[in-house]
């Protein structure tokens, strides 16, 4: 058995107002997700469940977590395979069924990554399909859910060759690296 990692988050309800939960319509679903010293993440329920559409819902964050996990494994595996990825964007979507009694579950999440590779990659389509499959096998979050996580990648986009004068990780144009 490998090493165990633990993760912690604090969720604080901020929507009690003056009357708390005296009625279903009388309270806000607003809350904050606090993780370490990071900025608070404003949360709410989905607007279909009386939530604030300007805040993140748990369902959106689950879909985002799957997309993030897949992307991070994909980038790691691409780097190890010598595939130079210069851009990555995923427009992931999830489908959730709500049953008559009010409970429900996700039926699937579809990841739709669009990957840009540097010119000169031998067969980017074949390389990327294999990398997506391997990333899915490794993604901790996809391996933890009980619904299918499918992949529908866009055709690979080939960009200009990567340059060695790329900005260091975290740097912005016009600021020192």
N, C-alpha and C positions, 0 to 999 in steps of 0.2 A: 504494500500500500504506500502511496506517495505521501508527500507532506500535506498537511491540512492548512488551509487558509481561512481566516475568518473575516467577515465584513460586517460593519455596523452602520446603521443609519438611525436618526431620530426623526420622528414625525410629530409635529406639534400642531394641534388644531387651533386655528386663529379665528374661527367663524362663529363663536358662541353668541356674540352680540350681548344684549341685555337679558334675553329670555332662554338661552340655551336650546335644548331640544324639546321645548314644550309642544311643538307641532312639527310635522314633516316639512312644512313649507316655511317654518319660522327660524331656521338657522342656515348659515352659510356652510358650504362644503370646503371653504378655503382652509388651507393648511400650509405648512412649510416643511420641506425635507431638508434636514441638516446632516451633513456628512463632514466630520472633522472641522477644519478651519476654512472650508470652502464657502463661497457665498450661498445663502439659502436659495433653495429651488422652490418657487411658488407653485403649489399644487392645488387641485380641486378635483371634483368628480367630472365626468364627461358631461357636456351640456344636456344630453338626453336624460341625465339623472340630477338635474338642477345645479350643475356645476358652472363655474366661470370659464367661458371659452378662451380667456386671455391667459389662463394658467394651465400647467401641464397635468394631464390625467394619468393615473397609474397604467391605463391601457396603452396610452401613447408611449410612456416610458418603457413598457415591456417591449413594444415593437422596436423602439430606439435601441434598447439594450441588445436585442438580437442582431440588429444591423451593425452596431458598434463592434460587438464581439466578432462577428464574421469578418468585418473589415480589418480589424487588428490582426487576426490570424492570417488573413489573405496577404496583407502587406508583409508580415513576417516570412511567410512561405515564399512569396515572390522574391524577396530579398535573398533568401537562402538559395533559391533556384537561379539567381542571376537575371531575373526578369525585372527590368527597370520600370516601375510604375511611377508616373508623374502626375496622375490625377485619379481621384476615386470619389464617386458620388452615388449614394443609394437612396432611392425613393421607395422605401419599404412600406408595406401596408399589411394590416391584419384584419381578419374577419372574426367577429365575436357573435355568437348566437345567445340571445336572452330568452329564457323559457318563461312560460306563463306565470310561474310562481315567483319570478323576479330574479332567480339566480341564472347564471349562464357560464359560458366558457368560450375561449378562443377555439376556432375550428381550423385555422391555419394562419401563418404569416408568410408573405411572399417578399423576398428580398429582390430588388431590381438594381443591382450595381451596374454602374457605367464606369469602366476602367479605361484610363488613357495610359498607354505605354510609350516609351521612347522609341523613335524610329530606329530600325536595325534589329528589333526583336525578331528572331527567326520565324516562328509561327505563333503569333500572339493568341490567336483563337484557341488552338489546341492547348497551349501552355496554360491559358487562363481557365479553361474548363476544368482541367485537372487541379489547378490551384483552388478553384472554388469548391470542388468536391472535397479536397483535403481540408480546407478551412472549415467546412461544415462538420467534418468528422472531429475536428479539434475544438470547436466552439463550445465552451463550458455551458453557456446559457442555452444554446440549441439542444445540447445533450440533456438538459435538465427539465425541459418542458414536455408535456404529454400530447402535443398536437404537432402536425407536420410543419416544418419550416422549409419552404421550397425556394428555389433560386431561378430567376428569370433574367439573367444578365443581358444587358444591351450588347449589340455587337461592339467588339473592341474598337477603341479609337486610338489611332497612332498619331502621336504628336512629334514635335521636334526632338532631336536627340537631347538627352540629359546633359547638363553642363556641370563642370566642377565648381563653378562660381555661384552655385545655389546658396540661398540664405540658410544659415544654421537653423536647426529646429527651434521654434519659438520666436525667431527674429522677424521683424517686419521691415518692409522697404523703408529706407530712410533712417533706420535706427541701427545702432551698432549691434553686431551679432554677439 
